[in-house]
Every structure is written in C-alpha cells, then in structure tokens.
C-alpha cells in the first residue's frame, strides 16, 4: 500500500454480515489501515462527516436501505468518497449502475484478498491525488489574492497573450510600469515563466 497520504487513511466497511465485517476488518488492519465497521447503511449515515482520506467497502444487498441507495444518498449529501462494492449476487445491472455513479470496483463474493486490497489502494490513491490538488489550488488562490487590483488587471491581460505595449495602452499607463507590475505578479505567484502561470490560472474559478 504505497504512495498513500501521511495521515493514516480510513476504510469504512458497511455489511450486515458480522462474519464478513470481521474478516474484512482483520484483512484491512493487517495492511496498516484504520477500519471502521457498520452493520447497516443507516448506521453509517449517522456519522456527522467522513474523514478526508477514506473509502467505503459496501455490500450491495442489505435489509432496508441497500448499498446502491446509500451511494445515491452520499451523492445527495455531497459526501465525496470512493466506493468499492462487494456482492454475493453479481447482478450486472447493479454493477453498471454502481460504476456509472462513480464506484471504484464491483467485486463478487468470494473474491481474492489481493483484488479488494488493490481496489482499496486505487480508491485511496484517488483521494490522495484529489486532496493534494485541492491544496495546490487553494495555495494558488491565496497567492492570487495577494495581488493588487492593478496587478490582477495586468495578469488577466498578460495571460491572454497581449504584449506589454498593448496592455499599457489598454490600461492607460506606461510600458515600463507594466513591466514592473508583471515582475511583481510573477514573484507573488511564484512562477518563472508566463506559460506556466497561464496553465495554473486555468485551475482558478472564473473571476478569481
């Protein structure tokens, strides 16, 4: 289980079969991961929030609210967490529905340990990548917020590919002043080249 975040990931296991919960818990803990088990989707939904680095191993067929309905409810709540479905039935329509809704995998019982652990690794790697992407975007936004209103104007025109002379004309200031502003923008945004900055700015929301 490599390339996972420093903070210990958590695997949530939701299955109404106590023997399955116990066996999966032992298997996952042996990989050095934290595990929390739940006997039903409703018990799982009693959580106030999910941990940042987590995924769910979820049985499809359970009394009351089933696994697919839980997936729908998580989406409705905006709880973004990778889901690995396990089932003893192998219902193709269920598998298609689950995967279309973003499930990582759909494993039919009995499955090999390595298959589940591989799916968990993929799920947690995805979470790690998305989390670090959010951190990088937040840092980029913080740098952008430090720019003065004039520097933001210069930046917006510069990333459109306009030369200093044109920017100076549009803003009604001297070309030498534009050069100073561009220098300050590059320093504050911490980029060495304009192409790198252009690519980075595409990650910020419009009007940032």
N, C-alpha and C positions, 0 to 999 in steps of 0.2 A: 504494500500500500504506500507507494511513494508519491512525491510531488503534491502532498496534501498540505493545507494550511497549518501554521504553527499551532493555532488554537485547536484543541482536540475536537474532531468532528463528532457529531451525534447521529446515530442511526435509530430512527423510530420504527418499531415493529408493531404492526396492527394485525392481529389474527385472533379469532375466537377459540382456536385450539390451543390449550395450555401446553401440550407437548411440543407443538411447533414453536410457540413463543420461547420456550425454554431452550430448545435445541438451537434456534437461530441466535438467541442471546449469547449462548456459550460460544458459538462459531464466530460471531462478530467481535465479542470481547477478546477472543484469542488473537485477533488481528490488532489489538491495542486501541479499539474504538469504543467510545461510550455508547451505551444502548439504553433505550427506554422502551418498555413494552406496554401495550394496551390491548385489552380484551375486546374492544369494540370501537368503531368509528366515533360514536358519541363520547366515549371516554377520551379519545384522542382530541376531539374538538373542545374538550373542557380546558385545554391549555390556553393561556392568555396570548401567547405568541410562540413562534418556533425559533429555535436557535439559528444564528446566521449560517453556520456550517453544518448542514444536516441534510438527510434524505429520508425517505419513508419506504419501508418494505411493507407492502399492503396486500392482504388477501382479497381476492375478488368477491367470493361468495361468503357472506356472513348474515346472520339473522338481523332483521330490521334494516338499518342503513347499510348498503353494501359498499364494496370498495370503489366502484365506479361513481356512485353517488357522492362518496366522500371526496373523490377527486374533483367533482363538479363544485362541491361546497368550498373546497380550498381555493379554487379559482375565483368563486364568487367573493370570498373574503379577501382576495388579493394576497394570499399566502403562497408565495412562490417557492416551491420546494420540489426537487426531483423525486419522482415516484417509480418504484420498481414493483410491479405487480407479480404476485405468485398465485397459482390456482391449481386445483386438482381436476379441473374440467377441460381446460384447453379450448374454450369457446372462441372460435375465430372472430365472430362479430364483436365480442367483448374486447379481444386483443386489438382489433382495428380501431375501435372507439377509444381505447386507452392510449394507444400510440398517437393517434391524431390529436389527442388532448395534451400530448407532450410527455407521456411516460417514457422512462429511460429503457425499460425492458419489460417483457411479459413472459415469465418463466412458469413452465408446467411442472407440478409436483409429480414424482420426486425429481429434483434437479441436483446436479453436482454442486458441491460446495464452491468450486472454483468459478462456476457460472454466476452464482449470486455475488461472490466477492468481487468478481470482475465488473458486474453491473454497479455495485456499490462504489467501486473505485471510479468508474466513469461518472457516476452521479456527483460524487464529492469533488472530483476534478472540475466538473462544470460549475459547481457552486463557487469553488475557489477562483476560477477564472473570472466569473461574473462579479464577484466581490471585489477583486483587485481592479477590475475595470471601473467599477463604481468609485473606488478610492482615487484612482488616477483622474477620473473625470471631475471629481469633487475638488481635487488639488488644482486642476487646470482652471476650474471656475473661480477658485479663491485667488489665483494669480490674476485672472481677468478682472476681478472685482477691484483689484488694487490700481488699475489703470485710471488715469484722469479721463474726464469726458472727451477732451481733445485727443488724447492718445487712443481712445476707443474709436473715434471717428477716423483717425489715420489708419488704425489697424483694419477697420472694415473696408476701407478703400484699397489698402495695400493688398489684402488677400483676394481682392477682385482682379489683381494683376495690373493695377494702374501705377504708372511711374510717378516718381516724386513731383515732377513738373506739373502733371495733371492734377495730382492731389492738392498741390499748392494753389492752383487756380480755382479748384472747386471750393476750397476752404478759405480762400482769400488771405493766405499767409505766405511767407517767403519759402522758397525751396529749401534754404538752409535750416529753417525752423522745422520743416517736415523731416529732414534728416535727423535732427535731434530727437524728435518725437519717435521716429522709427527705431532709433538706437535704444531709447528708453523702453519702448514696447518689447523689443527683443530681449533686453536684460530682465525686465519684470516677468515676462512669460517664460524665460529660461530656454530659449531656442536659439540655435546658431544659424539656421537658415530659414528663409521665408517659406519654402515648400513644406518643411516640417511643421511650421506653425499653421499653414493652411490646412494640412491634414488634421492636425489636432483640433482646430477650431470647428471642424465638421462634427465633432462629438458634443459640442455645447449646444444647448437649446437655442432656437432662433430668438434673436433679440437680446441675447445674453449681454 
